[in-house]
Amino acid sequence: ARRSATRAPTRGRDIDQPVEIGLRDAYEGTTLTVQKDGQKLEVKIPAGVKTGSRIRVAGQGGPSRSGAAAGDLYLVVNIAAEPKFERDGDTLKTEVMTDLYTAMLGGEVTVPTLTGDVKMKIPPETQPGRVFRLRGQGMPNLREPQNYGDLLVKVQVSLPTNLTGIEKTLFEQL
């Protein structure tokens, strides 16, 4: 007895679509409107996404030719470069400038974060290039968005220029 081969319906193909968002949108999460076959789809992008993250939109991929379900649409995320920050996983890195006097005597510097500027105290005799850690000021974790990475702050020192005669004498005395 010969069996007739019956083919199971095959699902439609999955489609990848690249999307670009800013670092602040990756920090807060956002909603994107994407066009597919003339219709607009609103897709929630969760906080903490990284470049390469894939957001699945079920049933919005290619149609099936055999009556099965459509494939899925995957939004492939790219995070646009942010001039103030460098990202390494959930850790952010930034640099701040301070004057020689603050570096030598200690004081406060203003540090940019994704939620606004914060003040950070630096100790006396802070060396150029020293890195400070601000806990919880980095990116939210994609899987546990209540947990945040850290912000690493590298302090750079700007040297004074156009010194007056008195300032030069004081530096010579040092």
C-alpha positions as CSV (number, residue, x, y, z in Angstrom):
1,A,0.0,0.0,0.0
2,R,1.3,3.3,-1.0
3,R,0.8,6.3,1.3
4,S,0.1,9.6,-0.2
5,A,2.4,12.3,1.2
6,T,0.5,15.1,2.8
7,R,2.4,18.2,3.5
8,A,1.8,20.1,6.6
9,P,1.1,23.8,6.1
10,T,4.3,25.8,6.5
11,R,4.4,29.0,8.5
12,G,5.3,32.3,6.8
13,R,8.9,33.4,6.9
14,D,10.2,35.7,9.7
15,I,11.4,39.2,8.7
16,D,14.1,41.3,10.2
17,Q,13.7,45.0,10.1
18,P,16.5,47.3,11.4
19,V,15.5,50.2,13.6
20,E,17.7,52.9,15.3
21,I,16.9,54.6,18.6
22,G,18.9,57.0,20.8
23,L,20.6,56.0,24.0
24,R,18.0,57.9,26.1
25,D,15.2,55.9,24.4
26,A,17.1,52.7,25.2
27,Y,17.4,53.9,28.8
28,E,13.7,54.8,29.3
29,G,12.1,52.4,26.8
30,T,10.0,53.8,24.0
31,T,7.3,53.0,21.5
32,L,8.1,52.9,17.8
33,T,5.6,53.2,14.9
34,V,6.7,51.0,12.0
35,Q,5.0,50.6,8.6
36,K,4.2,47.2,7.3
37,D,2.2,46.6,4.2
38,G,0.6,50.1,4.5
39,Q,-0.5,49.7,8.1
40,K,1.1,51.3,11.1
41,L,2.2,49.1,14.0
42,E,3.1,50.5,17.4
43,V,5.8,48.4,19.0
44,K,7.0,48.8,22.6
45,I,10.8,48.8,23.0
46,P,11.8,47.8,26.5
47,A,14.2,49.8,28.7
48,G,17.8,48.4,28.6
49,V,17.8,47.2,24.9
50,K,21.3,47.0,23.4
51,T,22.5,47.1,19.8
52,G,21.6,43.8,18.3
53,S,18.5,43.2,20.5
54,R,15.7,41.7,18.6
55,I,12.1,42.7,19.4
56,R,9.5,40.1,18.2
57,V,6.2,41.2,16.8
58,A,4.2,38.0,16.5
59,G,2.4,37.3,13.2
60,Q,3.6,40.3,11.4
61,G,6.2,38.6,9.2
62,G,5.7,37.0,5.8
63,P,2.4,35.4,5.0
64,S,2.0,31.6,4.7
65,R,1.3,30.2,1.2
66,S,-0.3,27.1,2.6
67,G,-2.8,28.6,5.1
68,A,-0.6,28.3,8.2
69,A,0.2,31.3,10.5
70,A,2.2,34.2,9.2
71,G,5.9,34.5,10.3
72,D,7.1,37.0,12.9
73,L,8.6,40.5,12.4
74,Y,11.8,41.1,14.4
75,L,12.9,44.7,14.9
76,V,16.7,44.6,15.1
77,V,17.8,47.5,17.3
78,N,20.8,49.7,16.7
79,I,21.6,52.3,19.4
80,A,22.8,55.6,17.9
81,A,26.1,56.9,19.2
82,E,25.8,59.4,22.0
83,P,28.7,61.9,22.3
84,K,28.6,62.2,26.1
85,F,28.5,58.4,26.8
86,E,30.1,55.2,25.9
87,R,28.2,52.0,26.7
88,D,29.6,48.7,27.8
89,G,26.7,46.4,28.7
90,D,24.8,48.1,31.5
91,T,27.8,50.3,32.4
92,L,28.1,53.8,31.0
93,K,31.3,55.7,30.7
94,T,31.8,59.5,30.5
95,E,34.5,62.1,31.1
96,V,34.3,65.4,32.9
97,M,36.7,68.3,33.0
98,T,37.7,70.1,36.1
99,D,40.2,72.9,36.7
100,L,43.5,72.4,38.3
101,Y,42.5,74.1,41.5
102,T,39.5,71.8,42.1
103,A,41.7,68.8,41.3
104,M,44.4,69.9,43.7
105,L,42.1,71.1,46.6
106,G,39.1,68.9,46.1
107,G,35.6,70.0,45.4
108,E,32.6,69.2,43.2
109,V,32.3,68.5,39.5
110,T,29.1,68.4,37.4
111,V,28.6,64.9,35.8
112,P,26.0,64.3,33.0
113,T,23.7,61.3,33.4
114,L,20.8,60.2,31.4
115,T,18.4,61.6,34.0
116,G,20.2,65.0,34.3
117,D,23.3,66.5,35.7
118,V,24.5,65.4,39.2
119,K,27.2,66.8,41.5
120,M,30.1,64.5,42.4
121,K,32.7,65.3,45.1
122,I,36.3,64.7,44.2
123,P,39.0,64.4,46.9
124,P,42.0,66.7,47.1
125,E,45.0,65.7,44.8
126,T,42.8,64.0,42.3
127,Q,45.0,62.8,39.4
128,P,44.1,63.4,35.8
129,G,42.5,60.3,34.4
130,R,41.2,59.0,37.7
131,V,37.9,57.1,37.4
132,F,35.1,57.3,39.9
133,R,32.1,55.0,40.0
134,L,28.5,56.3,40.4
135,R,26.5,53.2,41.3
136,G,23.1,52.8,39.7
137,Q,23.6,55.7,37.2
138,G,24.1,53.4,34.2
139,M,21.7,51.6,32.0
140,P,18.7,49.4,33.2
141,N,19.2,45.7,32.8
142,L,17.0,44.4,30.0
143,R,15.8,41.3,31.9
144,E,15.6,43.1,35.3
145,P,14.8,46.8,34.5
146,Q,14.7,47.7,38.2
147,N,18.5,47.0,38.4
148,Y,20.8,49.6,36.9
149,G,24.5,49.5,35.9
150,D,27.0,52.0,37.0
151,L,28.4,55.2,35.5
152,L,32.2,55.4,35.3
153,V,33.4,59.0,35.4
154,K,36.9,59.8,34.2
155,V,38.2,63.1,35.5
156,Q,40.3,65.2,33.2
157,V,42.1,68.3,34.4
158,S,42.4,71.4,32.3
159,L,45.5,73.4,33.0
160,P,45.3,77.1,33.4
161,T,46.5,79.3,30.6
162,N,47.4,83.0,30.4
163,L,48.7,83.1,33.9
164,T,49.2,86.5,35.5
165,G,52.5,87.4,37.0
166,I,51.2,86.7,40.5
167,E,49.9,83.3,39.5
168,K,53.2,82.4,37.9
169,T,55.0,83.4,41.1
170,L,52.6,81.3,43.2
171,F,53.2,78.3,41.0
172,E,57.0,78.8,41.2
173,Q,56.7,78.8,45.0
174,L,54.9,75.4,44.9
